[in-house]
Amino acid sequence: MDTFPTDLLIGLLVALIFLSAFFSSSETGMLSLNRYRLRHLVKKKHKGAVRAAKLLERPDRLIGVILIGNNLVNIFATLIAGAVTTHLFGEWATVVVLPIVLTLVILIFAEVTPKSLAAVYPEKIAFTASLILLPLLFILYPIVLLVNSISNGLARMFGLDPSKARKADHLRMDELRTVVDEAGELIPDQHQGMLLNVLDLEKATVEDIMVPRNEVEGIDLEDDIKDILAKIRSADYTRLPVYTGDINNIVGILRLRDAPKFLTGNDDKLTTADIRKHLREPYFIPESNPLPTQLKNFQHDKHSMAVVVDEYGEVQGIATLVDLLEEIVGDFTTDAAEDAHESIVECADDWYLIDASEFVRDINRNLGWELPTDGPKTINGIIVEYLENIPDANVSFEIDKYRFEIAELSETRIEKARISELAI
């Protein structure tokens, strides 16, 4: 290189440092792109995004062309820097000074600085760089293919399959929850909560939302007709299951808006046969149905209320479309039965007095707790399972990080319990 002017060599060296910076920033920018935003921009026909997406279809080839270009540039830069140093300062400076100075220059101007900028502004860097990288990949394709073939072969020798990296990456459910959680101001809190509830819907079944059979308000056709009419006129619900003798013998569902059709006239002349004429066919569903499946079934079958049965056909409770939707959007109805008392009452010292019939999932949602949900569905169920019997006195015990104290009990169930989350 002695035949070249020193000024020209220095100019070439500066140009090569800039080229090295280009390749370094391109690599970081391309690999730092948000894949989901990139797909969105591709759908919008953004030219830079389309080019970048095409390059990222084969990340091994993209990295190959970038590293080939970067290494060639750095090697030429080293040779030219050596020639300039020898010409200006002599052989000793090429051996002693050049490695240190050139390393610092490449690190600062061709590695750290461009990569830092690309990490902060990946789209600006990557979309611009794709203008050069695409044609460069076409020009260097034979060399890139050779290098990739050898490197992929070596990777397979160690039990790695580079082809798996080419598959489209998909978010798992827990990762999607994290994305929603960290959306911040992009999603209003209310909508964020609804999205998280939708993601949690897969974990719940009809059993988790149903009104248990001991709390179901219905009509027994074997009762006196006056009692039946009094129950219809004072009902807190718009639909009532109708049965004969036992709730397992449900014969239909009475919509209260149909009641005026047989309530006109003299009550003494009314018979159960008149009521039967206005009953709707009951809609039975298994208690193990996942909520997303049941939501589709409600839509498909055009029902908003269902009778929940177990594997033996025994009625376990009632589930409604409103109950299911409240799992997503939260409580948006008020019924008189719930107004009669508060099921969760905050007491002193972080204790809560809770109705033992409350669902564990509802308590976790309302209080931000993590009571176990893989077993019994209610507080009463959790306590009875832990104690293995119905206690005959108020007792206190701990389950995981929660302390339970029975507050009220009857012969058949725990009525109320005080619960506190222990400090850890």
C-alpha positions as semicolon CSV with decimal commas, in nm:
position;residue;x (nm);y (nm);z (nm)
1;M;0,000;0,000;0,000
2;D;0,305;0,224;-0,015
3;T;0,196;0,344;-0,359
4;F;-0,124;0,499;-0,217
5;P;-0,116;0,849;-0,066
6;T;-0,151;0,857;0,313
7;D;-0,446;1,096;0,292
8;L;-0,633;0,850;0,071
9;L;-0,562;0,563;0,308
10;I;-0,684;0,766;0,606
11;G;-1,002;0,853;0,414
12;L;-1,055;0,485;0,331
13;L;-1,002;0,394;0,697
14;V;-1,267;0,644;0,812
15;A;-1,508;0,514;0,548
16;L;-1,449;0,155;0,662
17;I;-1,514;0,252;1,025
18;F;-1,846;0,403;0,915
19;L;-1,928;0,086;0,720
20;S;-1,849;-0,122;1,028
21;A;-2,080;0,102;1,231
22;F;-2,349;0,049;0,967
23;F;-2,328;-0,330;0,990
24;S;-2,319;-0,326;1,372
25;S;-2,622;-0,099;1,401
26;S;-2,805;-0,299;1,134
27;E;-2,763;-0,621;1,329
28;T;-2,890;-0,471;1,655
29;G;-3,170;-0,278;1,486
30;M;-3,299;-0,578;1,294
31;L;-3,292;-0,812;1,592
32;S;-3,445;-0,550;1,825
33;L;-3,755;-0,496;1,612
34;N;-4,084;-0,568;1,785
35;R;-4,210;-0,861;1,577
36;Y;-4,576;-0,788;1,649
37;R;-4,547;-0,422;1,558
38;L;-4,352;-0,527;1,247
39;R;-4,637;-0,755;1,139
40;H;-4,882;-0,473;1,196
41;L;-4,674;-0,238;0,978
42;V;-4,644;-0,505;0,708
43;K;-5,025;-0,526;0,698
44;K;-5,026;-0,149;0,654
45;K;-4,794;-0,192;0,351
46;H;-4,507;0,002;0,512
47;K;-4,221;-0,040;0,264
48;G;-3,943;-0,045;0,522
49;A;-4,133;-0,297;0,733
50;V;-4,194;-0,519;0,430
51;R;-3,821;-0,521;0,349
52;A;-3,724;-0,590;0,711
53;A;-3,982;-0,868;0,741
54;K;-3,847;-1,030;0,427
55;L;-3,495;-1,027;0,570
56;L;-3,614;-1,164;0,905
57;E;-3,787;-1,459;0,739
58;R;-3,442;-1,620;0,743
59;P;-3,253;-1,468;1,037
60;D;-2,957;-1,700;0,979
61;R;-2,903;-1,551;0,632
62;L;-2,954;-1,198;0,761
63;I;-2,692;-1,247;1,033
64;G;-2,467;-1,417;0,777
65;V;-2,463;-1,126;0,534
66;I;-2,418;-0,871;0,816
67;L;-2,127;-1,059;0,974
68;I;-1,959;-1,127;0,640
69;G;-1,978;-0,758;0,554
70;N;-1,869;-0,647;0,902
71;N;-1,573;-0,884;0,918
72;L;-1,453;-0,794;0,569
73;V;-1,474;-0,424;0,657
74;N;-1,289;-0,469;0,986
75;I;-1,014;-0,679;0,825
76;F;-0,957;-0,419;0,553
77;A;-0,965;-0,146;0,818
78;T;-0,696;-0,329;1,015
79;L;-0,474;-0,368;0,707
80;I;-0,508;-0,002;0,608
81;A;-0,457;0,115;0,968
82;G;-0,140;-0,093;0,982
83;A;-0,008;0,059;0,660
84;V;-0,083;0,415;0,779
85;T;0,076;0,356;1,120
86;T;0,390;0,202;0,966
87;H;0,424;0,490;0,723
88;L;0,381;0,760;0,989
89;F;0,541;0,612;1,301
90;G;0,729;0,301;1,199
91;E;0,705;-0,075;1,254
92;W;0,718;-0,057;1,636
93;A;0,393;0,154;1,650
94;T;0,212;-0,103;1,434
95;V;0,286;-0,373;1,694
96;V;0,259;-0,175;2,018
97;V;0,020;0,119;1,963
98;L;-0,208;0,017;1,676
99;P;-0,388;-0,278;1,846
100;I;-0,485;-0,063;2,145
101;V;-0,588;0,246;1,949
102;L;-0,772;0,057;1,674
103;T;-0,957;-0,156;1,930
104;L;-1,076;0,157;2,112
105;V;-1,179;0,327;1,787
106;I;-1,374;0,024;1,662
107;L;-1,538;-0,031;2,001
108;I;-1,648;0,331;2,040
109;F;-1,733;0,431;1,684
110;A;-1,818;0,100;1,517
111;E;-1,969;-0,112;1,796
112;V;-2,094;0,042;2,121
113;T;-2,226;0,375;1,993
114;P;-2,409;0,248;1,680
115;K;-2,551;-0,053;1,863
116;S;-2,675;0,165;2,148
117;L;-2,848;0,398;1,903
118;A;-2,999;0,101;1,716
119;A;-3,133;-0,045;2,039
120;V;-3,313;0,283;2,113
121;Y;-3,433;0,347;1,756
122;P;-3,457;-0,001;1,599
123;E;-3,718;0,087;1,336
124;K;-3,535;0,392;1,200
125;I;-3,209;0,198;1,172
126;A;-3,351;-0,133;1,050
127;F;-3,590;0,004;0,789
128;T;-3,316;0,226;0,640
129;A;-3,053;-0,049;0,653
130;S;-3,285;-0,289;0,471
131;L;-3,241;-0,075;0,158
132;I;-2,875;-0,188;0,146
133;L;-2,898;-0,530;0,310
134;L;-3,150;-0,677;0,065
135;P;-2,942;-0,616;-0,250
136;L;-2,623;-0,704;-0,059
137;L;-2,779;-1,038;0,039
138;F;-2,854;-1,101;-0,329
139;I;-2,494;-1,020;-0,430
140;L;-2,332;-1,223;-0,151
141;Y;-2,591;-1,502;-0,157
142;P;-2,351;-1,785;-0,263
143;I;-2,105;-1,696;0,016
144;V;-2,389;-1,654;0,272
145;L;-2,537;-1,991;0,172
146;L;-2,199;-2,162;0,209
147;V;-2,132;-2,006;0,548
148;N;-2,485;-2,086;0,675
149;S;-2,464;-2,445;0,555
150;I;-2,140;-2,503;0,743
151;S;-2,254;-2,322;1,061
152;N;-2,595;-2,496;1,063
153;G;-2,424;-2,830;1,015
154;L;-2,196;-2,764;1,312
155;A;-2,499;-2,659;1,521
156;R;-2,677;-2,986;1,440
157;M;-2,372;-3,177;1,556
158;F;-2,435;-3,029;1,901
159;G;-2,805;-3,121;1,893
160;L;-2,934;-2,776;1,792
161;D;-3,173;-2,714;1,506
162;P;-3,140;-2,361;1,363
163;S;-3,452;-2,414;1,150
164;K;-3,667;-2,388;1,464
165;A;-3,564;-2,025;1,495
166;R;-3,734;-1,954;1,163
167;K;-4,078;-2,043;1,295
168;A;-4,307;-1,755;1,377
169;D;-4,285;-1,681;1,747
170;H;-4,614;-1,694;1,933
171;L;-4,692;-1,564;2,279
172;R;-4,788;-1,813;2,545
173;M;-5,082;-1,732;2,770
174;D;-4,869;-1,616;3,064
175;E;-4,658;-1,402;2,829
176;L;-4,971;-1,245;2,684
177;R;-5,084;-1,160;3,037
178;T;-4,752;-0,984;3,093
179;V;-4,798;-0,784;2,772
180;V;-5,144;-0,672;2,885
181;D;-5,017;-0,596;3,238
182;E;-4,736;-0,379;3,104
183;A;-4,947;-0,201;2,842
184;G;-4,974;0,092;3,084
185;E;-5,149;0,396;2,941
186;L;-5,202;0,226;2,605
187;I;-5,498;0,037;2,753
188;P;-5,736;0,194;3,008
189;D;-5,744;0,014;3,344
190;Q;-6,100;-0,106;3,293
191;H;-6,023;-0,254;2,951
192;Q;-5,699;-0,401;3,085
193;G;-5,893;-0,581;3,357
194;M;-6,141;-0,713;3,102
195;L;-5,863;-0,847;2,880
196;L;-5,702;-1,023;3,175
197;N;-6,039;-1,171;3,270
198;V;-6,080;-1,302;2,916
199;L;-5,740;-1,471;2,942
200;D;-5,841;-1,624;3,277
201;L;-6,168;-1,753;3,134
202;E;-5,995;-2,070;3,012
203;K;-5,917;-2,166;3,372
204;A;-6,280;-2,153;3,488
205;T;-6,575;-2,387;3,440
206;V;-6,950;-2,349;3,475
207;E;-6,919;-2,480;3,830
208;D;-6,720;-2,167;3,921
209;I;-6,996;-1,924;3,829
210;M;-7,320;-2,111;3,897
211;V;-7,565;-2,033;4,175
212;P;-7,554;-2,350;4,391
213;R;-7,875;-2,547;4,422
214;N;-7,927;-2,457;4,789
215;E;-7,949;-2,090;4,685
216;V;-8,165;-2,142;4,376
217;E;-8,502;-1,969;4,394
218;G;-8,762;-2,176;4,211
219;I;-9,124;-2,285;4,199
220;D;-9,245;-2,622;4,325
221;L;-9,569;-2,710;4,145
222;E;-9,667;-2,934;4,438
223;D;-9,696;-2,627;4,664
224;D;-10,027;-2,457;4,727
225;I;-10,125;-2,235;4,434
226;K;-10,140;-1,927;4,660
227;D;-9,783;-1,987;4,774
228;I;-9,675;-2,027;4,413
229;L;-9,838;-1,699;4,312
230;A;-9,686;-1,519;4,612
231;K;-9,344;-1,645;4,510
232;I;-9,392;-1,531;4,151
233;R;-9,506;-1,185;4,257
234;S;-9,216;-1,137;4,501
235;A;-8,941;-1,294;4,290
236;D;-8,613;-1,106;4,262
237;Y;-8,522;-1,273;3,934
238;T;-8,657;-1,257;3,579
239;R;-8,649;-1,634;3,530
240;L;-8,743;-1,910;3,774
241;P;-8,690;-2,285;3,740
242;V;-9,012;-2,480;3,786
243;Y;-9,006;-2,834;3,928
244;T;-9,228;-3,093;4,088
245;G;-9,142;-3,203;4,441
246;D;-8,763;-3,189;4,402
247;I;-8,537;-2,955;4,210
248;N;-8,398;-3,255;4,022
249;N;-8,740;-3,282;3,854
250;I;-8,729;-2,954;3,663
251;V;-9,012;-2,932;3,410
252;G;-8,944;-2,589;3,267
253;I;-8,831;-2,229;3,311
254;L;-9,081;-1,953;3,381
255;R;-9,000;-1,609;3,245
256;L;-9,170;-1,353;3,466
257;R;-9,268;-1,145;3,166
258;D;-9,493;-1,438;3,070
259;A;-9,660;-1,437;3,413
260;P;-9,922;-1,169;3,328
261;K;-10,063;-1,412;3,072
262;F;-10,200;-1,635;3,349
263;L;-10,217;-1,388;3,640
264;T;-10,510;-1,196;3,491
265;G;-10,845;-1,279;3,646
266;N;-10,932;-1,470;3,960
267;D;-10,639;-1,635;4,138
268;D;-10,870;-1,903;4,281
269;K;-10,937;-2,038;3,932
270;L;-10,570;-2,066;3,843
271;T;-10,420;-2,415;3,825
272;T;-10,069;-2,551;3,783
273;A;-10,171;-2,659;3,434
274;D;-10,212;-2,291;3,342
275;I;-9,856;-2,226;3,461
276;R;-9,720;-2,525;3,269
277;K;-9,858;-2,385;2,944
278;H;-9,621;-2,087;2,969
279;L;-9,303;-2,270;3,065
280;R;-8,995;-2,272;2,845
281;E;-8,797;-2,586;2,779
282;P;-8,516;-2,618;3,037
283;Y;-8,162;-2,599;2,902
284;F;-7,925;-2,842;3,076
285;I;-7,545;-2,811;3,075
286;P;-7,265;-3,007;3,249
287;E;-7,088;-2,840;3,540
288;S;-6,748;-2,917;3,388
289;N;-6,802;-2,706;3,075
290;P;-6,520;-2,451;3,029
291;L;-6,656;-2,097;3,028
292;P;-6,538;-2,010;2,672
293;T;-6,718;-2,321;2,545
294;Q;-7,032;-2,236;2,739
295;L;-7,029;-1,879;2,610
296;K;-7,031;-2,012;2,254
297;N;-7,309;-2,255;2,346
298;F;-7,521;-1,975;2,492
299;Q;-7,478;-1,781;2,168
300;H;-7,544;-2,080;1,945
301;D;-7,845;-2,216;2,135
302;K;-7,995;-1,869;2,202
303;H;-8,024;-1,928;2,575
304;S;-7,939;-1,697;2,863
305;M;-8,006;-1,936;3,153
306;A;-7,908;-2,298;3,204
307;V;-7,962;-2,572;3,460
308;V;-7,628;-2,715;3,570
309;V;-7,608;-3,091;3,624
310;D;-7,327;-3,323;3,733
311;E;-7,214;-3,646;3,569
312;Y;-7,505;-3,834;3,730
313;G;-7,767;-3,589;3,605
314;E;-7,826;-3,435;3,947
315;V;-7,904;-3,064;3,942
316;Q;-7,616;-2,867;4,095
317;G;-7,733;-2,511;4,035
318;I;-7,823;-2,244;3,783
319;A;-7,588;-2,056;3,549
320;T;-7,683;-1,751;3,346
321;L;-7,528;-1,555;3,065
322;V;-7,509;-1,257;3,301
323;D;-7,301;-1,460;3,548
324;L;-7,064;-1,557;3,268
325;L;-7,029;-1,205;3,130
326;E;-6,958;-1,070;3,478
327;E;-6,649;-1,291;3,479
328;I;-6,522;-1,065;3,200
329;V;-6,660;-0,719;3,269
330;G;-6,714;-0,744;3,645
331;D;-7,038;-0,696;3,836
332;F;-7,282;-0,478;3,649
333;T;-7,608;-0,592;3,806
334;T;-7,761;-0,554;4,147
335;D;-8,007;-0,801;4,288
336;A;-8,206;-0,782;4,607
337;A;-8,060;-1,100;4,744
338;E;-7,713;-0,951;4,740
339;D;-7,832;-0,618;4,880
340;A;-7,961;-0,792;5,193
341;H;-7,610;-0,835;5,329
342;E;-7,248;-0,774;5,246
343;S;-7,067;-1,100;5,171
344;I;-6,720;-0,952;5,234
345;V;-6,688;-0,710;5,526
346;E;-6,355;-0,548;5,613
347;C;-6,274;-0,560;5,983
348;A;-5,988;-0,423;6,190
349;D;-5,623;-0,528;6,149
350;D;-5,662;-0,651;5,787
351;W;-5,923;-0,914;5,877
352;Y;-6,226;-0,981;5,658
353;L;-6,558;-1,134;5,764
354;I;-6,664;-1,344;5,466
355;D;-6,977;-1,540;5,390
356;A;-6,857;-1,900;5,360
357;S;-7,074;-1,958;5,053
358;E;-6,866;-1,705;4,857
359;F;-6,671;-1,840;4,562
360;V;-6,295;-1,850;4,613
361;R;-6,235;-1,694;4,269
362;D;-6,456;-1,397;4,357
363;I;-6,266;-1,339;4,681
364;N;-5,931;-1,358;4,503
365;R;-6,051;-1,109;4,245
366;N;-6,200;-0,865;4,497
367;L;-5,917;-0,876;4,752
368;G;-5,618;-0,957;4,530
369;W;-5,556;-1,281;4,721
370;E;-5,424;-1,614;4,600
371;L;-5,642;-1,866;4,781
372;P;-5,621;-2,210;4,613
373;T;-5,874;-2,257;4,334
374;D;-5,783;-2,605;4,215
375;G;-5,996;-2,774;4,483
376;P;-6,319;-2,664;4,654
377;K;-6,491;-2,367;4,496
378;T;-6,620;-2,195;4,814
379;I;-6,476;-2,091;5,150
380;N;-6,700;-2,346;5,318
381;G;-6,554;-2,615;5,092
382;I;-6,195;-2,511;5,166
383;I;-6,252;-2,520;5,542
384;V;-6,436;-2,852;5,543
385;E;-6,171;-3,012;5,320
386;Y;-5,892;-2,889;5,545
387;L;-6,059;-2,993;5,874
388;E;-6,206;-3,311;5,717
389;N;-6,531;-3,251;5,905
390;I;-6,777;-2,983;6,008
391;P;-6,643;-2,857;6,344
392;D;-6,872;-2,829;6,645
393;A;-6,697;-2,515;6,770
394;N;-6,523;-2,210;6,629
395;V;-6,165;-2,300;6,541
396;S;-5,863;-2,119;6,398
397;F;-5,604;-2,252;6,154
398;E;-5,371;-2,153;5,870
399;I;-5,370;-2,254;5,503
400;D;-5,064;-2,138;5,309
401;K;-5,028;-1,767;5,390
402;Y;-5,385;-1,715;5,515
403;R;-5,528;-1,746;5,865
404;F;-5,887;-1,868;5,903
405;E;-6,117;-1,826;6,201
406;I;-6,466;-1,974;6,192
407;A;-6,714;-1,706;6,300
408;E;-7,053;-1,871;6,252
409;L;-7,153;-2,230;6,180
410;S;-7,458;-2,451;6,161
411;E;-7,506;-2,827;6,175
412;T;-7,451;-2,866;5,802
413;R;-7,208;-2,593;5,700
414;I;-6,984;-2,305;5,801
415;E;-7,183;-1,983;5,768
416;K;-6,912;-1,717;5,806
417;A;-6,538;-1,706;5,854
418;R;-6,281;-1,440;5,935
419;I;-5,978;-1,452;5,708
420;S;-5,653;-1,257;5,709
421;E;-5,349;-1,261;5,483
422;L;-5,038;-1,324;5,689
423;A;-4,737;-1,098;5,650
424;I;-4,442;-1,283;5,499
